[in-house]
Amino acid sequence: MRMCVRCEVTTETPVLVGVVHQNSGPGFVVYACHLCAAHYPPQPDVLTVLAPPRRAGSAQ
């Protein structure tokens, strides 16, 4: 059971719409109900967004 970040109604089927990272402690997850979740862009897959690591000694 979570509260929707947009309409502030509690829902038993929350949709993850964001993750807030913080430097000075744990971050938090932002949820929305199914109706409000359509107003948020889809979350990117972190593994596809990051550039591949460079190998040591490779020329640029």
PyMOL commands that set and color helices and strands:
alter all, ss='L'
color gray80, all
select helices_A, chain A and resi 34-37+46-49
alter helices_A, ss='H'
color red, helices_A
select strands_A, chain A and resi 2-3+10-11+15-20+28-32
alter strands_A, ss='S'
color yellow, strands_A
deselect
rebuild
show_as cartoon
